[in-house]
Amino acid sequence: MSESAPASVPPAPESDPAAPAPLAVPRTPTGDAGVDARLARLADADHLPTGGHLGVYEDVHRGLRDALDALDARPDHPAPAPR
């Protein structure tokens, strides 16, 4: 009797167990195209060795931070009250 892996789990690479493999982490769309594009960029890390992940994460973090800064800069969006 043969068993197959669940459809949602990608097959493990057979030739090199240390090879990059997608994590298949679901991402829920936010409704903001710029933010969604940055979050989609995280999938680029799935195909890189671990050493390449930092560059992707830093790029995504920078883009999300810029998106938040842009919200604060909009004239129709009041700045938060100081605490």
Backbone atoms as SQL, in Angstrom:
CREATE TABLE atoms (id INTEGER PRIMARY KEY, chain TEXT, resi INTEGER, resn TEXT, atom TEXT, x REAL, y REAL, z REAL);
INSERT INTO atoms VALUES
  (1, 'A', 1, 'MET', 'N', 0.847, -1.164, 0.000),
  (2, 'A', 1, 'MET', 'CA', 0.000, 0.000, 0.000),
  (3, 'A', 1, 'MET', 'C', 0.900, 1.237, 0.000),
  (4, 'A', 2, 'SER', 'N', 0.666, 2.169, -0.910),
  (5, 'A', 2, 'SER', 'CA', 1.473, 3.375, -0.957),
  (6, 'A', 2, 'SER', 'C', 0.692, 4.541, -0.391),
  (7, 'A', 3, 'GLU', 'N', 1.425, 5.394, 0.303),
  (8, 'A', 3, 'GLU', 'CA', 0.810, 6.591, 0.864),
  (9, 'A', 3, 'GLU', 'C', 1.401, 7.795, 0.149),
  (10, 'A', 4, 'SER', 'N', 0.582, 8.793, -0.085),
  (11, 'A', 4, 'SER', 'CA', 1.085, 9.998, -0.715),
  (12, 'A', 4, 'SER', 'C', 0.997, 11.148, 0.286),
  (13, 'A', 5, 'ALA', 'N', 1.849, 12.143, 0.094),
  (14, 'A', 5, 'ALA', 'CA', 1.858, 13.315, 0.967),
  (15, 'A', 5, 'ALA', 'C', 0.609, 14.143, 0.697),
  (16, 'A', 6, 'PRO', 'N', 0.128, 14.879, 1.712),
  (17, 'A', 6, 'PRO', 'CA', -1.029, 15.763, 1.482),
  (18, 'A', 6, 'PRO', 'C', -0.727, 16.760, 0.368),
  (19, 'A', 7, 'ALA', 'N', -1.748, 17.156, -0.356),
  (20, 'A', 7, 'ALA', 'CA', -1.583, 18.048, -1.512),
  (21, 'A', 7, 'ALA', 'C', -1.005, 19.399, -1.123),
  (22, 'A', 8, 'SER', 'N', -1.217, 19.868, 0.097),
  (23, 'A', 8, 'SER', 'CA', -0.753, 21.193, 0.489),
  (24, 'A', 8, 'SER', 'C', 0.721, 21.220, 0.866),
  (25, 'A', 9, 'VAL', 'N', 1.371, 20.075, 1.014),
  (26, 'A', 9, 'VAL', 'CA', 2.778, 20.022, 1.380),
  (27, 'A', 9, 'VAL', 'C', 3.594, 19.756, 0.127),
  (28, 'A', 10, 'PRO', 'N', 4.522, 20.678, -0.197),
  (29, 'A', 10, 'PRO', 'CA', 5.331, 20.448, -1.393),
  (30, 'A', 10, 'PRO', 'C', 6.255, 19.253, -1.181),
  (31, 'A', 11, 'PRO', 'N', 6.523, 18.503, -2.246),
  (32, 'A', 11, 'PRO', 'CA', 7.409, 17.349, -2.093),
  (33, 'A', 11, 'PRO', 'C', 8.814, 17.799, -1.728),
  (34, 'A', 12, 'ALA', 'N', 9.477, 17.017, -0.920),
  (35, 'A', 12, 'ALA', 'CA', 10.851, 17.331, -0.523),
  (36, 'A', 12, 'ALA', 'C', 11.781, 17.096, -1.696),
  (37, 'A', 13, 'PRO', 'N', 12.799, 17.941, -1.836),
  (38, 'A', 13, 'PRO', 'CA', 13.758, 17.718, -2.920),
  (39, 'A', 13, 'PRO', 'C', 14.475, 16.387, -2.684),
  (40, 'A', 14, 'GLU', 'N', 14.520, 15.551, -3.708),
  (41, 'A', 14, 'GLU', 'CA', 15.107, 14.231, -3.553),
  (42, 'A', 14, 'GLU', 'C', 16.623, 14.255, -3.702),
  (43, 'A', 15, 'SER', 'N', 17.150, 15.129, -4.523),
  (44, 'A', 15, 'SER', 'CA', 18.575, 15.104, -4.798),
  (45, 'A', 15, 'SER', 'C', 19.407, 15.755, -3.694),
  (46, 'A', 16, 'ASP', 'N', 18.907, 16.784, -3.061),
  (47, 'A', 16, 'ASP', 'CA', 19.678, 17.498, -2.040),
  (48, 'A', 16, 'ASP', 'C', 18.740, 17.949, -0.932),
  (49, 'A', 17, 'PRO', 'N', 18.771, 17.273, 0.217),
  (50, 'A', 17, 'PRO', 'CA', 17.850, 17.652, 1.286),
  (51, 'A', 17, 'PRO', 'C', 18.110, 19.054, 1.831),
  (52, 'A', 18, 'ALA', 'N', 19.286, 19.621, 1.587),
  (53, 'A', 18, 'ALA', 'CA', 19.585, 20.968, 2.061),
  (54, 'A', 18, 'ALA', 'C', 19.203, 22.037, 1.038),
  (55, 'A', 19, 'ALA', 'N', 18.675, 21.633, -0.104),
  (56, 'A', 19, 'ALA', 'CA', 18.298, 22.590, -1.145),
  (57, 'A', 19, 'ALA', 'C', 17.125, 23.442, -0.675),
  (58, 'A', 20, 'PRO', 'N', 17.038, 24.698, -1.135),
  (59, 'A', 20, 'PRO', 'CA', 15.907, 25.550, -0.761),
  (60, 'A', 20, 'PRO', 'C', 14.585, 24.905, -1.156),
  (61, 'A', 21, 'ALA', 'N', 13.603, 25.065, -0.307),
  (62, 'A', 21, 'ALA', 'CA', 12.272, 24.520, -0.579),
  (63, 'A', 21, 'ALA', 'C', 11.233, 25.520, -0.097),
  (64, 'A', 22, 'PRO', 'N', 10.163, 25.727, -0.853),
  (65, 'A', 22, 'PRO', 'CA', 9.124, 26.671, -0.435),
  (66, 'A', 22, 'PRO', 'C', 8.518, 26.273, 0.905),
  (67, 'A', 23, 'LEU', 'N', 8.250, 27.266, 1.734),
  (68, 'A', 23, 'LEU', 'CA', 7.611, 27.015, 3.025),
  (69, 'A', 23, 'LEU', 'C', 6.096, 26.910, 2.890),
  (70, 'A', 24, 'ALA', 'N', 5.561, 27.440, 1.818),
  (71, 'A', 24, 'ALA', 'CA', 4.119, 27.422, 1.557),
  (72, 'A', 24, 'ALA', 'C', 3.333, 28.090, 2.677),
  (73, 'A', 25, 'VAL', 'N', 3.850, 29.214, 3.177),
  (74, 'A', 25, 'VAL', 'CA', 3.151, 29.974, 4.206),
  (75, 'A', 25, 'VAL', 'C', 2.091, 30.821, 3.514),
  (76, 'A', 26, 'PRO', 'N', 0.831, 30.684, 3.912),
  (77, 'A', 26, 'PRO', 'CA', -0.221, 31.466, 3.253),
  (78, 'A', 26, 'PRO', 'C', -0.111, 32.949, 3.613),
  (79, 'A', 27, 'ARG', 'N', -0.423, 33.789, 2.641),
  (80, 'A', 27, 'ARG', 'CA', -0.449, 35.236, 2.853),
  (81, 'A', 27, 'ARG', 'C', -1.830, 35.724, 2.478),
  (82, 'A', 28, 'THR', 'N', -2.447, 36.442, 3.382),
  (83, 'A', 28, 'THR', 'CA', -3.781, 36.987, 3.148),
  (84, 'A', 28, 'THR', 'C', -3.644, 38.373, 2.530),
  (85, 'A', 29, 'PRO', 'N', -4.284, 38.630, 1.394),
  (86, 'A', 29, 'PRO', 'CA', -4.203, 39.960, 0.784),
  (87, 'A', 29, 'PRO', 'C', -4.719, 41.034, 1.737),
  (88, 'A', 30, 'THR', 'N', -4.041, 42.184, 1.708),
  (89, 'A', 30, 'THR', 'CA', -4.416, 43.291, 2.591),
  (90, 'A', 30, 'THR', 'C', -5.378, 44.256, 1.917),
  (91, 'A', 31, 'GLY', 'N', -5.423, 44.225, 0.583),
  (92, 'A', 31, 'GLY', 'CA', -6.238, 45.187, -0.148),
  (93, 'A', 31, 'GLY', 'C', -5.432, 46.389, -0.617),
  (94, 'A', 32, 'ASP', 'N', -4.204, 46.518, -0.151),
  (95, 'A', 32, 'ASP', 'CA', -3.316, 47.592, -0.585),
  (96, 'A', 32, 'ASP', 'C', -2.310, 46.966, -1.552),
  (97, 'A', 33, 'ALA', 'N', -2.347, 47.390, -2.798),
  (98, 'A', 33, 'ALA', 'CA', -1.514, 46.762, -3.829),
  (99, 'A', 33, 'ALA', 'C', -0.027, 46.832, -3.504),
  (100, 'A', 34, 'GLY', 'N', 0.443, 47.960, -2.980),
  (101, 'A', 34, 'GLY', 'CA', 1.858, 48.103, -2.645),
  (102, 'A', 34, 'GLY', 'C', 2.278, 47.168, -1.530),
  (103, 'A', 35, 'VAL', 'N', 1.464, 47.079, -0.494),
  (104, 'A', 35, 'VAL', 'CA', 1.762, 46.191, 0.630),
  (105, 'A', 35, 'VAL', 'C', 1.696, 44.735, 0.168),
  (106, 'A', 36, 'ASP', 'N', 0.674, 44.399, -0.614),
  (107, 'A', 36, 'ASP', 'CA', 0.544, 43.026, -1.102),
  (108, 'A', 36, 'ASP', 'C', 1.733, 42.633, -1.969),
  (109, 'A', 37, 'ALA', 'N', 2.238, 43.555, -2.768),
  (110, 'A', 37, 'ALA', 'CA', 3.403, 43.263, -3.607),
  (111, 'A', 37, 'ALA', 'C', 4.630, 42.995, -2.741),
  (112, 'A', 38, 'ARG', 'N', 4.793, 43.770, -1.680),
  (113, 'A', 38, 'ARG', 'CA', 5.926, 43.545, -0.771),
  (114, 'A', 38, 'ARG', 'C', 5.809, 42.194, -0.085),
  (115, 'A', 39, 'LEU', 'N', 4.620, 41.858, 0.374),
  (116, 'A', 39, 'LEU', 'CA', 4.424, 40.570, 1.034),
  (117, 'A', 39, 'LEU', 'C', 4.644, 39.413, 0.057),
  (118, 'A', 40, 'ALA', 'N', 4.235, 39.593, -1.189),
  (119, 'A', 40, 'ALA', 'CA', 4.451, 38.556, -2.203),
  (120, 'A', 40, 'ALA', 'C', 5.946, 38.355, -2.450),
  (121, 'A', 41, 'ARG', 'N', 6.724, 39.400, -2.264),
  (122, 'A', 41, 'ARG', 'CA', 8.184, 39.322, -2.445),
  (123, 'A', 41, 'ARG', 'C', 8.808, 38.327, -1.473),
  (124, 'A', 42, 'LEU', 'N', 8.159, 38.071, -0.342),
  (125, 'A', 42, 'LEU', 'CA', 8.685, 37.099, 0.608),
  (126, 'A', 42, 'LEU', 'C', 8.856, 35.722, -0.033),
  (127, 'A', 43, 'ALA', 'N', 8.041, 35.415, -1.026),
  (128, 'A', 43, 'ALA', 'CA', 8.148, 34.119, -1.703),
  (129, 'A', 43, 'ALA', 'C', 9.490, 33.965, -2.405),
  (130, 'A', 44, 'ASP', 'N', 10.163, 35.072, -2.711),
  (131, 'A', 44, 'ASP', 'CA', 11.480, 34.983, -3.348),
  (132, 'A', 44, 'ASP', 'C', 12.476, 34.250, -2.455),
  (133, 'A', 45, 'ALA', 'N', 12.298, 34.339, -1.149),
  (134, 'A', 45, 'ALA', 'CA', 13.211, 33.657, -0.227),
  (135, 'A', 45, 'ALA', 'C', 13.073, 32.146, -0.314),
  (136, 'A', 46, 'ASP', 'N', 11.931, 31.660, -0.788),
  (137, 'A', 46, 'ASP', 'CA', 11.717, 30.216, -0.898),
  (138, 'A', 46, 'ASP', 'C', 12.715, 29.541, -1.829),
  (139, 'A', 47, 'HIS', 'N', 13.273, 30.287, -2.759),
  (140, 'A', 47, 'HIS', 'CA', 14.138, 29.700, -3.773),
  (141, 'A', 47, 'HIS', 'C', 15.609, 30.046, -3.555),
  (142, 'A', 48, 'LEU', 'N', 15.900, 30.648, -2.395),
  (143, 'A', 48, 'LEU', 'CA', 17.272, 31.052, -2.092),
  (144, 'A', 48, 'LEU', 'C', 17.835, 30.229, -0.946),
  (145, 'A', 49, 'PRO', 'N', 19.141, 30.050, -0.931),
  (146, 'A', 49, 'PRO', 'CA', 19.737, 29.442, 0.252),
  (147, 'A', 49, 'PRO', 'C', 19.550, 30.388, 1.443),
  (148, 'A', 50, 'THR', 'N', 19.699, 29.873, 2.627),
  (149, 'A', 50, 'THR', 'CA', 19.453, 30.662, 3.840),
  (150, 'A', 50, 'THR', 'C', 20.214, 31.980, 3.836),
  (151, 'A', 51, 'GLY', 'N', 21.418, 31.985, 3.332),
  (152, 'A', 51, 'GLY', 'CA', 22.220, 33.205, 3.303),
  (153, 'A', 51, 'GLY', 'C', 21.593, 34.320, 2.480),
  (154, 'A', 52, 'GLY', 'N', 20.712, 33.997, 1.564),
  (155, 'A', 52, 'GLY', 'CA', 20.064, 35.007, 0.736),
  (156, 'A', 52, 'GLY', 'C', 18.774, 35.548, 1.316),
  (157, 'A', 53, 'HIS', 'N', 18.288, 34.958, 2.391),
  (158, 'A', 53, 'HIS', 'CA', 17.014, 35.385, 2.967),
  (159, 'A', 53, 'HIS', 'C', 17.078, 36.792, 3.531),
  (160, 'A', 54, 'LEU', 'N', 18.181, 37.132, 4.169),
  (161, 'A', 54, 'LEU', 'CA', 18.281, 38.432, 4.830),
  (162, 'A', 54, 'LEU', 'C', 18.026, 39.582, 3.862),
  (163, 'A', 55, 'GLY', 'N', 18.580, 39.514, 2.679),
  (164, 'A', 55, 'GLY', 'CA', 18.374, 40.579, 1.698),
  (165, 'A', 55, 'GLY', 'C', 16.910, 40.743, 1.331),
  (166, 'A', 56, 'VAL', 'N', 16.209, 39.629, 1.184),
  (167, 'A', 56, 'VAL', 'CA', 14.784, 39.681, 0.855),
  (168, 'A', 56, 'VAL', 'C', 14.014, 40.282, 2.028),
  (169, 'A', 57, 'TYR', 'N', 14.298, 39.798, 3.244),
  (170, 'A', 57, 'TYR', 'CA', 13.577, 40.298, 4.424),
  (171, 'A', 57, 'TYR', 'C', 13.819, 41.789, 4.634),
  (172, 'A', 58, 'GLU', 'N', 15.072, 42.226, 4.445),
  (173, 'A', 58, 'GLU', 'CA', 15.374, 43.651, 4.606),
  (174, 'A', 58, 'GLU', 'C', 14.651, 44.488, 3.558),
  (175, 'A', 59, 'ASP', 'N', 14.600, 43.997, 2.326),
  (176, 'A', 59, 'ASP', 'CA', 13.907, 44.715, 1.260),
  (177, 'A', 59, 'ASP', 'C', 12.414, 44.844, 1.571),
  (178, 'A', 60, 'VAL', 'N', 11.809, 43.748, 2.023),
  (179, 'A', 60, 'VAL', 'CA', 10.383, 43.771, 2.361),
  (180, 'A', 60, 'VAL', 'C', 10.146, 44.706, 3.541),
  (181, 'A', 61, 'HIS', 'N', 10.981, 44.618, 4.550),
  (182, 'A', 61, 'HIS', 'CA', 10.827, 45.487, 5.727),
  (183, 'A', 61, 'HIS', 'C', 10.934, 46.956, 5.332),
  (184, 'A', 62, 'ARG', 'N', 11.919, 47.273, 4.506),
  (185, 'A', 62, 'ARG', 'CA', 12.105, 48.658, 4.048),
  (186, 'A', 62, 'ARG', 'C', 10.874, 49.135, 3.282),
  (187, 'A', 63, 'GLY', 'N', 10.336, 48.294, 2.404),
  (188, 'A', 63, 'GLY', 'CA', 9.157, 48.675, 1.628),
  (189, 'A', 63, 'GLY', 'C', 7.929, 48.872, 2.499),
  (190, 'A', 64, 'LEU', 'N', 7.744, 47.997, 3.493),
  (191, 'A', 64, 'LEU', 'CA', 6.592, 48.157, 4.395),
  (192, 'A', 64, 'LEU', 'C', 6.749, 49.408, 5.259),
  (193, 'A', 65, 'ARG', 'N', 7.959, 49.675, 5.711),
  (194, 'A', 65, 'ARG', 'CA', 8.213, 50.891, 6.491),
  (195, 'A', 65, 'ARG', 'C', 7.939, 52.132, 5.635),
  (196, 'A', 66, 'ASP', 'N', 8.361, 52.113, 4.376),
  (197, 'A', 66, 'ASP', 'CA', 8.091, 53.243, 3.473),
  (198, 'A', 66, 'ASP', 'C', 6.590, 53.433, 3.271),
  (199, 'A', 67, 'ALA', 'N', 5.846, 52.333, 3.178),
  (200, 'A', 67, 'ALA', 'CA', 4.393, 52.430, 3.012),
  (201, 'A', 67, 'ALA', 'C', 3.757, 53.077, 4.238),
  (202, 'A', 68, 'LEU', 'N', 4.231, 52.715, 5.412),
  (203, 'A', 68, 'LEU', 'CA', 3.703, 53.341, 6.640),
  (204, 'A', 68, 'LEU', 'C', 4.074, 54.820, 6.703),
  (205, 'A', 69, 'ASP', 'N', 5.316, 55.143, 6.345),
  (206, 'A', 69, 'ASP', 'CA', 5.738, 56.550, 6.334),
  (207, 'A', 69, 'ASP', 'C', 4.897, 57.365, 5.360),
  (208, 'A', 70, 'ALA', 'N', 4.561, 56.769, 4.216),
  (209, 'A', 70, 'ALA', 'CA', 3.747, 57.475, 3.221),
  (210, 'A', 70, 'ALA', 'C', 2.354, 57.778, 3.773),
  (211, 'A', 71, 'LEU', 'N', 1.831, 56.898, 4.598),
  (212, 'A', 71, 'LEU', 'CA', 0.524, 57.171, 5.213),
  (213, 'A', 71, 'LEU', 'C', 0.594, 58.393, 6.114),
  (214, 'A', 72, 'ASP', 'N', 1.671, 58.520, 6.863),
  (215, 'A', 72, 'ASP', 'CA', 1.833, 59.660, 7.759),
  (216, 'A', 72, 'ASP', 'C', 2.029, 60.959, 6.997),
  (217, 'A', 73, 'ALA', 'N', 2.550, 60.878, 5.784),
  (218, 'A', 73, 'ALA', 'CA', 2.834, 62.074, 4.991),
  (219, 'A', 73, 'ALA', 'C', 1.622, 62.584, 4.224),
  (220, 'A', 74, 'ARG', 'N', 0.556, 61.782, 4.136),
  (221, 'A', 74, 'ARG', 'CA', -0.628, 62.204, 3.378),
  (222, 'A', 74, 'ARG', 'C', -1.332, 63.345, 4.096),
  (223, 'A', 75, 'PRO', 'N', -1.695, 64.406, 3.369),
  (224, 'A', 75, 'PRO', 'CA', -2.361, 65.535, 4.004),
  (225, 'A', 75, 'PRO', 'C', -3.758, 65.192, 4.535),
  (226, 'A', 76, 'ASP', 'N', -4.420, 64.205, 3.946),
  (227, 'A', 76, 'ASP', 'CA', -5.758, 63.844, 4.411),
  (228, 'A', 76, 'ASP', 'C', -5.707, 62.849, 5.564),
  (229, 'A', 77, 'HIS', 'N', -4.506, 62.535, 6.014),
  (230, 'A', 77, 'HIS', 'CA', -4.328, 61.589, 7.114),
  (231, 'A', 77, 'HIS', 'C', -3.639, 62.325, 8.259),
  (232, 'A', 78, 'PRO', 'N', -4.361, 62.688, 9.323),
  (233, 'A', 78, 'PRO', 'CA', -3.751, 63.459, 10.395),
  (234, 'A', 78, 'PRO', 'C', -2.678, 62.650, 11.113),
  (235, 'A', 79, 'ALA', 'N', -1.674, 63.357, 11.564),
  (236, 'A', 79, 'ALA', 'CA', -0.586, 62.703, 12.319),
  (237, 'A', 79, 'ALA', 'C', -1.132, 62.232, 13.655),
  (238, 'A', 80, 'PRO', 'N', -0.614, 61.144, 14.184),
  (239, 'A', 80, 'PRO', 'CA', -1.087, 60.681, 15.485),
  (240, 'A', 80, 'PRO', 'C', -0.737, 61.682, 16.585),
  (241, 'A', 81, 'ALA', 'N', -1.599, 61.750, 17.571),
  (242, 'A', 81, 'ALA', 'CA', -1.371, 62.659, 18.702),
  (243, 'A', 81, 'ALA', 'C', -0.190, 62.159, 19.513),
  (244, 'A', 82, 'PRO', 'N', 0.643, 63.064, 19.990),
  (245, 'A', 82, 'PRO', 'CA', 1.787, 62.643, 20.826),
  (246, 'A', 82, 'PRO', 'C', 1.285, 62.036, 22.130),
  (247, 'A', 83, 'ARG', 'N', 2.060, 61.122, 22.657),
  (248, 'A', 83, 'ARG', 'CA', 1.677, 60.476, 23.916),
  (249, 'A', 83, 'ARG', 'C', 2.372, 61.076, 25.081);
